[in-house]
Amino acid sequence: MSNNQPPAAFGFSRLPGWALSLVIFGSLYLFLVGIGAMGAGFKLEGKGIAEQLIGTEAHPFVALFIGIFATTLVQSSSTTTSIIVGLVAAEALPVKAAIFMVMGANIGTTVTNTVVSLGHITRSNEFKRAFAAATVHDFFNIIVLAVIFPLELYTGFLSSLSRDATEIFAGVGGLEIASPIKIVTKPAINVVQSIAMDNGIATVILGILMTFAMLFCLVKALRCLLVSKLENLFDKTLFKTPYRGLALGVFMTVLVQSSSITTSVLVPLVGAGILTIRQIFPVTLGANIGTTITPVLASLAAVANADDPAVAMVAITVAFDHVLFNILGVILIWPFRELPIYIANKFADLAMWNRLIPLIYIIVVFYVLPLVIIMLGS
């Protein structure tokens, strides 16, 4: 082992397998707690603003950026789309605006794993891989949006398909799926919030610090263990084919009810060189589909609890817009999936040229640009 080996990796390499496994699971748990704390902090600060924004009737283009900005505030497309569904069911938001807000939510949710990739920023090759793995989700969503947004705007084809799908679920009551990840991390997230005295900004800062610290430990420990023990599990089983990766992404995201968690866990694996961007990209696509389960369940619950179920059925249409948008996006891009991978790799090369570019990208694309467009459109 070379003398310039990072101390953390050097220490982990001396641990027995069982101890290394404990370090990995402990780091992963606290990593997820950190991500959860970030989301909780953003919700403390931004959920009220997000709800006010979403309740605003707007031009489809402005509605799109309301969806992006609202989702960056709450760090969850599932939360945003569930709010949208609830407002539509209560007749507080027009269906037309809601559809384009849901499209924007798809882009806004990718900010979490992009922020996570910054935890690798001091380690050049690691950061290049991690940043490409994070932004490939962004570029996939942007390409899909560039195709489907104008088609929906001028033809309304997505709404028509959603209305047809809604009829199948007429009379279905509310359902609920518990997320095991949320159940096991919630107590620790509450502790972080208590330490931050329920201050949203302080909770976000603590969440980021925890995420980055655990990211460092996780990458070093995984690198020590996976090289010798779990490489075959990834290469020959879970990520053996793109279709298997797609199914894994759907399953994982339905289980945890958060595409942000699914994609954020993949970023350090690519950063560590354990997986490649081509291996995780199908999982990302599957995560896009899996995350739609939450608003669908919310819409079914809205119908079950509504005074006028006929009116609330419109909420299911909006939820199915989200489902069909993501499924059609995967079908559209699947034959050309090298394109977002190529763009993400080139953008990572640019980020290596100047490390301020990723920070500028996050601030401008996810916050400044949406806010400016919303203000101009109001």
N, C-alpha and C positions, 0 to 999 in steps of 0.2 A: 504494500500500500504506500502511495506517495506521501511525502511530508506535507503537501499542500491539501491533503484530504480534509474536508470540513470536520471540525471536532464532533458535531452531532453524528455524522455518518460513521466516524471512527468509533465512537462509543457504542452505537447500535450494532456495528459489525461484531462486537465482542459478546453481545447478549446471546443466550441460548434461544432456540426457536420459540419456545413457549412465551418467554419474556418479550421477545420481539413482536409476537402476535398481540400480546397485551398492550404494548406501546402503540401498535397500529390501530387496534380497536379503540383504545382510549383517545388517541389523537383524532381519529375519524369522528368519534362521538363529540368531542369538544369542537372540532371543525364544524360539524353540523349545528352545534349550539351557537357558535359564532355567527354562522349564516342566519340562523333563526333570530338571534339578537339584533343583527343588522335590520332584518325585516321588521321586527317588533319596534325598533327605534324609529324607523321610517314611518311606520303606521301611527305611532304616537304623535309624530310631527305632521304627517301628511295625509292621514286618512280623511280627516274632515275636509281638507282642501280638495282631495281627490273626489269625494262625494259631491261637493259643490260643482266641480268642473264637469263631472259626468252628467249631472242633472241639468246641464246647459244645452239647449237646442242650438245646433250649429250646422253650418255648411259641411257636407261630407269630408272635404279636405281638412277643415279645422277639427271636425270630430275625430278624424284619424290621429291628429297630433294631441288631442285631448286624451285619447286612449294611451298613447305613448307616454305622455307626461304623468298621467294618473298612475300608471303602472310602475314607473320609476319611483314614484313617491311611496308606494306601498310594497314595492319589490315582489309583486306576485300578480301574474296575469289571471290566476284563478280567483283571487280576491276582487280584482277589477271587474272581470266578467260576471262574477256573482253579484256585485253591486249593480252592474248594468241590467242584469236579468231582473233583479228585484225592483228597480225603478221602472222598467218596462211593464212588469206585472202590475205595478201600482199606477200605471198610466201617467207617470211623471217624466217619461222620456220617450220621444218618438222612435219607432222601430228603425226608420231609415238612418237616423244619427247613431243609434245603438250598434248597428251592423258595422259601421266604419270605425267606431270606438273599439270594438272587439278586434278588428284588424290591427289597430294601433297597439293594443295590449300585447299582441304577439311579439312586436319589436321591443316594447318597453321591458318585457320580462328578461331579456338577454343581458341587461346591465349587471345583474348579480354575478354571473360567471365571468364577465369581463373584468369586474372589480377584483374577483378572486385571482385572476391571472396576474394582477399587479403584485401579488405576493412573491412572484418569481423575478421581479424586475431587476434585482441586483445580480442575478446569475444569467449571463447572456444567452447561452444556448437553451437553457431551461425556459427562460422567459419567451424566447422566440417560438418554441413549440407550444407553450401554454397559451400565449396570446393568439396564435393562429387557431388553436383548438376552441378558444372562447369566441372569437369573432366569426368563425365559420357559421355559427348559428345566426349571427346578425345578417350576414350576407345572403344566407339562404332565405331568411324572412323578407329581406329587402327585394330580392329577385322575384319571389312569389307575389309580393305586394305590387310590384311594378306591372305584373301581368293581370292579376285578378282585380285590383282596385278599379282600373278604368273599365274593365268588362262589367263589373257589378254596377258601377256608376251609370253606364249608358244602356245596359240591358237588364239589370236586376236578376240575372240568371241564378245567382246564389240564393237570393231570397225565395225565388220560386221553388228551387230544390228543397230548401229548408221547410217551406210550408207543406210540401208533399210529405217530407219525413215526419213532420209534426203530427200529421193525421194518424200515423201508425201508433203514436204514444198517447192518443186521446184517452182519457180516463185512467191513466197510470198515476198512482199516488207518489208521494215523496219517498225518497230512499236516502240512505246515508252510509258512507263507507268511512270508517275510522282510519286515520293514518298512523301506523305504528311509530314512524319517525317522530311525528308531532307529539305523540303520547309520551315517548321516553325522553324527548329533549325539552318539553315544556317546563318541567320543574327547574331545570338548570337555567333556562332562559329567564324564568321569573327571578331567579337569584341574581342574574346579571342586571336585570331591570331594577331590582332592589338596591344593588350596589350603586347603580347610576341614579338612585332616588327617583325613578320613573321619569327621568328627563330624557326625551327622545334623542337629542344630539349626543348626550353622554352615552346612551345605550348603543347608538350607532358606532361611536368611537371604540367603545369596549368590544363590540362585536367584530369590528375590523381588526383590532389588535389580536383578539383571540383567533380569528380566522387565519390571519397571516402567520402567527406563531405556530399554530397546529398544522398549517400547510407545510411549513418548513420541516417540522418533525415527521409528518406523514410521508413526505416525499423521500426523506433520507431513510426512514424505516422500511418503506415499501421497496426502495431500491435494493436494500440489503436482503430482504426476504424473497422478493419476487424473482430475482435473478436466478435463484437456485430452486425455489419451491413451487411458485404459483404461475410461472410463465406459461406452462402448457395449458393450464386452466383457461387462461385468457386467449391464447393464440389458437388452441385446438378445440375449444368448447364454446365459451361465451361469445367471442368475436370472430368465430371461424368464417362465417359468411355475412355479407351485408344484410341479408334477410333475417338472419338470426339476431344481428345487432338491432335491427328495426323492431323486432318483436320484444327484445330485451328492454329497449327504451320505453315502449308502450307499457310493459308490465311494471317496470320500476316506478314509472311516473304515476300510474294508477294506484300503486301501492302507497307511495309517499304523498301523492296529490300535490306535487310541485315539480314542474320542469326545471326550475332553478336549482333545486337540490340535485336532481339527476345530472344535469350538465355541469354543475359546479364540482361534483365529485370526480367527474371525468377529467377536468382540467389538470389537476396535479398528476394524474396518471400519465397524461401525455407529456407534461413538463418533465417528469422523471425519466422519460424515454421508455416507459413500460408498454404504452400503447401508442399508436400513430393516429394522426388526424383522420386518415381514411378508415380506420377501425371504429373510431368513436362517432363519425359523422352520421351513419345510419341510426345509432342510438339517439343522437340529437333529434333526428327526424321523428323517431318513435316517441320521444319525450313530448314533441309538439302535439302529437295526437293524444297521448295519454293525459295531458293536462286539461283536456276538454271535459273530462268526466265530472269535475267539480261543478262547473256552471250548469251542466245538464242536470245533475242531481238537485242543484239549487232551483232550477226552473220547474222541475217536477214537484218539489216541495212547495213552490209558490202557487202552483195550480191546485195542489191538495188543500192549501190553507186559504185560498182566495175566496172572497165573497161572491165573485163572479168568475167562475172557472173559464168561461168562454173568453173573457178578456185576458185572463192570465195565460191562456194557451199561447198567446202571442210571445210570451217570454220564452217558451220552448223553441219557437222559431228562431229567436236570437241565439239561443244556446246551440242550436243545430247549425246556424251560420258559422259559429266558431269551429264546430266539428268538421263540417264540409270544407271550410276554408283551409284547414290544416291537412285534411286527407287529400284534397285536390292539389295542394301545394307539394306534397310528397310525390304524388303521381306525376305532376308536371316536371319536377326537378330530377326525379330518379334517373332518367336516361342521361341527364346532363350533370350528374352530381360532382363531376370533376371541376365544374366551373366555380362554385362557391369555395371549394377547397383551394383552387388556384388563386382566387382573389384573396382569401384569408392568408395564404402563405406569402403573397406579395406584400400585403399590408403589414405582416409581421416583419418582413425585411425592412420596410420603411420605418417601423417602430424601433428597430435596432439601430437605425441611423440616428434617431433622436428620441430619447426616452420620454420626452415631454409629449410626443405625439399621442400615445395611448391616453394620457390624462386629458389632453385637449379633445380627443375624440369622444371620450365619455361625457365630458362636461357639455360640449357643443351639441352632439347628436341626441343625447338623452335628456338634456335639461334646457340649454339656452335656445336652440332652434325650435323645439316644441313650444316653449313659453312665448317666444317672439311671435310665432304664427298664431297662437291662441289669442294673444293681446291684439294683434292686427285684425284678427277675424271677429273680435268681440264688438 
